[in-house]
């Protein structure tokens, strides 16, 4: 299962921030320790939860970043036919975190 977590991180770490020339990894927006992956053999499901940290509490592109993380995982993850993705803003790190998490 560790290799699936690494695969998920490799997919999202190089996403470029829309406001800055750096990647999400370079900006410390995503970190491998904030990816949580479970495999449910019975339901034939792989669940990936990503907790990410916006660059500022008022980041205007937070929704776009969350959607990009979600879309890249859905498109590029090897287990995509069984994949459930959840992308959440780190608690208290964005003014509209609850709206973005919907």
Backbone bond lengths (Angstrom), bond angles and torsions (degrees), N, CA, C in turn:
res aa  C-N    CA-C-N  psi(-1)  N-CA   C-N-CA  omega(-1)  CA-C   N-CA-C  phi
1 X - - - 1.443 - - 1.529 110.65 -
2 X 1.323 116.84 -28.69 1.466 120.71 179.23 1.531 111.14 -57.14
3 X 1.327 116.51 -37.98 1.459 119.71 -178.95 1.528 111.18 -66.18
4 X 1.335 118.55 -29.89 1.462 121.04 177.18 1.529 111.16 -70.58
5 X 1.324 116.78 -37.10 1.465 120.50 176.45 1.527 109.66 -64.17
6 X 1.320 116.47 -43.32 1.465 120.69 177.81 1.526 110.73 -62.32
7 X 1.324 116.28 -41.22 1.462 120.36 179.05 1.535 110.40 -62.08
8 X 1.322 117.07 -45.13 1.467 121.15 179.65 1.524 110.33 -60.64
9 X 1.321 116.60 -43.10 1.465 119.60 -179.77 1.524 111.13 -65.91
10 X 1.305 117.59 -40.91 1.465 121.06 178.88 1.525 110.91 -60.12
11 X 1.311 117.27 -33.74 1.462 121.22 -179.68 1.525 111.47 -68.95
12 X 1.324 117.52 -40.27 1.467 119.36 -173.13 1.524 114.95 -95.79
13 X 1.309 118.36 -20.56 1.463 120.06 -172.66 1.523 113.71 -64.88
14 X 1.317 118.17 -28.32 1.469 121.37 -176.78 1.518 113.77 -95.95
15 X 1.315 118.10 7.81 1.459 120.43 174.12 1.530 107.23 -63.55
16 X 1.302 116.39 134.08 1.465 120.85 -179.94 1.528 109.66 -87.41
17 X 1.316 115.28 137.77 1.458 121.05 175.77 1.531 108.13 -70.25
18 X 1.350 118.63 135.59 1.464 119.66 -178.13 1.534 114.33 -68.19
19 X 1.328 117.71 -18.54 1.469 120.30 -178.87 1.522 113.69 -99.11
20 X 1.317 117.01 -18.99 1.461 121.49 -174.33 1.531 109.67 -129.41
21 X 1.323 117.82 157.83 1.469 119.66 179.37 1.532 113.51 -77.40
22 X 1.325 118.63 -6.62 1.458 121.60 -176.83 1.537 111.83 -86.71
23 X 1.330 113.27 166.01 1.459 120.30 175.78 1.527 109.26 -84.66
24 X 1.322 115.61 168.05 1.464 119.85 177.37 1.525 111.15 -61.73
25 X 1.317 117.25 -35.13 1.463 120.35 177.18 1.529 110.77 -66.36
26 X 1.308 117.35 -46.53 1.472 120.88 -179.16 1.527 112.21 -61.42
27 X 1.319 117.01 -31.26 1.458 121.74 179.66 1.530 112.58 -88.63
28 X 1.316 118.17 2.80 1.467 123.63 -176.78 1.521 112.30 59.26
29 X 1.311 116.36 32.54 1.461 122.29 176.01 1.519 109.63 -79.87
30 X 1.327 116.22 -36.54 1.467 121.87 175.89 1.523 109.17 -123.78
31 X 1.313 115.10 150.96 1.457 122.03 -179.52 1.532 107.53 -146.82
32 X 1.324 118.77 143.18 1.466 120.01 -179.16 1.534 113.22 -56.46
33 X 1.317 117.39 -30.71 1.463 119.79 -178.57 1.530 112.43 -71.67
34 X 1.320 117.20 -9.96 1.459 121.36 -179.89 1.524 112.80 -103.61
35 X 1.318 116.33 16.60 1.457 122.20 173.16 1.518 108.21 -108.53
36 X 1.310 115.65 129.89 1.458 121.41 -178.87 1.521 107.72 -124.73
37 X 1.312 115.40 119.97 1.452 120.79 -174.89 1.513 109.89 -124.09
38 X 1.324 116.27 132.26 1.464 121.23 174.48 1.516 108.65 -129.67
39 X 1.308 115.07 147.19 1.453 121.58 177.53 1.523 107.13 -115.61
40 X 1.320 116.15 122.28 1.449 122.20 177.09 1.520 107.19 -107.40
41 X 1.326 115.85 95.74 1.472 121.41 -176.90 1.526 111.25 -61.63
42 X 1.312 116.34 -40.56 1.466 121.39 -177.22 1.533 111.71 -60.59
43 X 1.320 116.12 -44.39 1.462 120.93 -179.26 1.524 112.69 -91.85
44 X 1.334 115.78 0.65 1.460 121.94 -177.16 1.517 110.24 50.51
45 X 1.340 114.41 56.69 1.456 120.60 -177.21 1.519 110.15 -135.68
46 X 1.326 114.79 138.55 1.457 122.26 170.56 1.525 105.81 -111.89
47 X 1.326 116.03 124.02 1.460 121.02 -179.07 1.525 109.25 -111.55
48 X 1.323 114.61 125.10 1.461 120.66 178.45 1.525 107.83 -117.67
49 X 1.320 115.71 125.45 1.457 121.30 174.86 1.526 107.44 -115.83
50 X 1.328 115.70 126.74 1.454 122.14 179.71 1.526 107.97 -115.22
51 X 1.318 116.19 123.69 1.461 122.09 172.21 1.530 105.56 -104.72
52 X 1.315 116.40 121.33 1.469 119.31 -177.82 1.521 110.10 -124.53
53 X 1.329 115.29 158.92 1.463 121.84 -174.94 1.529 109.65 -119.79
54 X 1.330 117.32 112.88 1.467 119.45 177.26 1.537 111.15 -60.90
55 X 1.318 115.75 156.60 1.464 120.12 -179.39 1.520 111.87 -67.24
56 X 1.332 117.65 -31.12 1.472 122.41 177.03 1.526 109.06 -141.94
57 X 1.324 118.11 156.98 1.470 120.82 178.56 1.528 113.84 -64.24
58 X 1.325 116.96 -16.20 1.465 119.73 -179.85 1.530 112.42 -114.09
59 X 1.299 117.22 20.20 1.469 122.57 -177.92 1.532 110.28 -48.89
60 X 1.327 115.98 117.87 1.452 121.39 -177.93 1.514 114.37 -75.03
61 X 1.315 117.14 -14.25 1.461 121.23 -178.96 1.530 112.29 -105.84
62 X 1.308 117.80 14.63 1.468 121.11 -176.00 1.521 112.44 -58.65
63 X 1.315 118.02 -43.38 1.470 120.74 178.84 1.524 110.33 -62.69
64 X 1.340 116.23 -42.49 1.465 120.18 179.21 1.530 111.32 -61.97
65 X 1.318 116.45 -42.31 1.463 120.77 -179.77 1.524 110.32 -64.13
66 X 1.321 116.93 -45.73 1.466 120.71 179.12 1.528 110.98 -60.38
67 X 1.327 116.67 -43.68 1.467 120.33 178.95 1.527 111.66 -66.23
68 X 1.308 117.12 -35.96 1.462 121.04 178.63 1.531 110.80 -66.25
69 X 1.325 116.54 -43.99 1.472 120.41 177.02 1.524 109.39 -58.50
70 X 1.313 116.20 -47.75 1.464 121.61 -179.12 1.532 111.10 -60.61
71 X 1.332 116.23 -49.19 1.458 120.75 -176.94 1.525 112.57 -64.52
72 X 1.340 116.86 -42.01 1.470 119.78 179.67 1.523 111.41 -62.87
73 X 1.322 117.17 -41.61 1.465 119.65 177.82 1.521 110.34 -64.92
74 X 1.334 117.58 -45.36 1.466 120.83 -179.39 1.528 110.91 -61.87
75 X 1.314 117.03 -34.38 1.456 120.44 -176.89 1.526 113.55 -83.15
76 X 1.341 117.42 -40.60 1.457 120.80 -167.04 1.524 115.93 -106.06
77 X 1.317 119.06 -13.13 1.466 121.13 -175.69 1.530 110.11 -72.34
78 X 1.317 116.76 135.95 1.468 121.28 -174.53 1.526 113.48 -61.61
79 X 1.319 116.80 -29.00 1.466 121.19 -178.15 1.534 112.05 -99.52
80 X 1.330 117.19 30.55 1.466 121.04 -170.14 1.526 114.41 -60.46
81 X 1.323 118.40 -28.57 1.467 118.68 -179.99 1.526 111.86 -68.06
82 X 1.314 117.62 -18.13 1.464 122.05 179.01 1.517 111.84 -112.70
83 X 1.293 117.73 8.71 1.454 122.12 -166.36 1.524 114.02 -85.86
84 X 1.319 114.56 135.59 1.465 122.58 168.06 1.519 105.33 -120.86
85 X 1.335 116.84 126.25 1.464 121.96 -177.09 1.518 109.32 -115.97
86 X 1.323 115.04 135.26 1.456 122.08 173.84 1.527 106.99 -129.88
87 X 1.324 116.13 125.03 1.461 121.96 -179.31 1.524 107.60 -119.66
88 X 1.331 116.45 121.61 1.465 122.00 -176.41 1.519 110.38 -128.27
89 X 1.333 115.06 144.50 1.462 121.41 172.78 1.527 107.68 -77.64
90 X 1.319 117.13 138.49 1.468 121.01 176.21 1.527 108.78 -55.56
91 X 1.299 115.51 136.72 1.461 121.22 -174.62 1.529 112.01 -55.59
92 X 1.339 114.64 129.89 1.456 120.91 177.51 1.511 115.61 74.38
93 X 1.327 118.59 9.86 1.469 120.56 -174.56 1.530 113.85 -101.37
94 X 1.344 116.96 -2.18 1.471 119.53 175.85 1.515 109.03 -145.53
95 X 1.329 115.67 141.65 1.460 121.12 -178.09 1.527 112.60 -59.69
96 X 1.307 117.30 -30.11 1.473 121.89 -177.86 1.523 111.45 -119.83
97 X 1.320 116.05 35.44 1.464 121.41 -177.33 1.507 113.59 -54.96
98 X 1.328 118.01 -42.56 1.466 121.14 -178.62 1.523 111.30 -64.39
99 X 1.307 117.73 -36.98 1.472 121.56 178.09 1.528 110.73 -68.95
100 X 1.299 116.72 -39.07 1.463 120.76 -178.94 1.526 110.32 -68.72
101 X 1.320 116.95 -35.93 1.467 121.80 -176.65 1.522 114.12 -72.17
102 X 1.325 118.19 -12.25 1.473 120.32 -177.42 1.488 111.66 -65.83
